[in-house]
Amino acid sequence: MPTSSPAPDGDPAADWDRFDSAFYLRHNYAEARKDDLRFASAAGDFFLARLRGRTGLRGVDVGSGTNLYPALTMLPFCAEIALVEYSAANRRWLEAEVPGYSPVWDPFWAELRPKDGYREIADPARLLAARARVESGSVFELPRERWELGTMFFVAESISADEADFRAALLRFLAGLVPGAPFAAAFMENSQGYLVGDLFFPAVPVTEADLRACLAGLVEDDLVLTRESPGEAPLRQGYTGMILACGRKREAPDGRRPGGRS
Ligand SMILES: C[S@@+](CC[C@H](N)C(=O)[O-])C[C@H]1O[C@@H](n2cnc3c(N)ncnc32)[C@H](O)[C@@H]1O
């Protein structure tokens, strides 16, 4: 596995194996932000409404990094959750955290716990440890139509400065889901790139309009975009907000009927 995240055109974008997981966790999640908590809650509500009591599904979180809250939103519905991560440093962090996660994730579970399905889970840390598996992989090489539920937070726009990579990553994430699968994907709005410790990582500045354009024709009509402003406590310089896209992969992405021929 190379240490850079290969863009489809082969250009190395960043040295992901030197990603400072501890710094990223501290900076982004040590204190739960209101925008992240609202995203956790909104993703949970969307999954509940669309899945209506379904359980035993195969879920995936792509580019988990040091963030467990996307996986927690999928917990009631999934028998297994793949945490697909490209960076060896972040896989090491996940391997250590998943068997017994720290209190950092408690505020996120507190958002989810009052909801149907979540409330029945007495020990989310134990259940996540039983159901989640860390996998090495790249969003650009995901298997097709494997997962029935998916999340991808701050990945497609935050792994390259090339707009084509952003689109390819988002499309490959959707391609990994079965038709009709619900998903939640989060994006930094207008990101200029970001520092993790002393390493700079690239980004593509995206807006709600870019997301709608990229997803057009690929998702069902119930796509919901939620935007959060940085407000008085921006996470860092160089972005204008955060966007959550909750939707369902279209049953017949390119106009085909399910089971029909193209
Ligand atoms: C900005 S971080 C987001 C991490 C986490 N999902 C979050 O919500 O904070 C970008 C993540 O994408 C991962 N990544 C980089 N290249 C990738 C690739 N080709 N496929 C999948 N993940 C990748 C990085 O290792 C990192 O964990």
The ligand as an ORCA input file, in Angstrom:
! r2SCAN-3c Opt
* xyz 0 1
  C     -10.446     14.762      6.774
  S     -10.231     13.116      7.256
  C     -11.883     12.626      7.750
  C     -11.846     11.571      8.810
  C     -13.181     11.209      9.433
  N     -14.070     10.558      8.517
  C     -13.877     12.385     10.060
  O     -15.107     12.476      9.913
  O     -13.273     13.183     10.738
  C     -10.038     12.269      5.700
  C      -9.911     10.769      5.894
  O      -9.862     10.125      4.614
  C      -8.865      9.125      4.673
  N      -8.423      8.838      3.296
  C      -7.440      9.430      2.582
  N      -7.366      8.902      1.351
  C      -8.335      7.966      1.275
  C      -8.740      7.061      0.277
  N      -8.162      7.040     -0.920
  N      -9.764      6.214      0.563
  C     -10.372      6.243      1.762
  N     -10.021      7.072      2.756
  C      -9.012      7.920      2.530
  C      -7.805      9.723      5.545
  O      -6.890      8.780      6.027
  C      -8.651     10.344      6.631
  O      -8.983      9.403      7.604
*
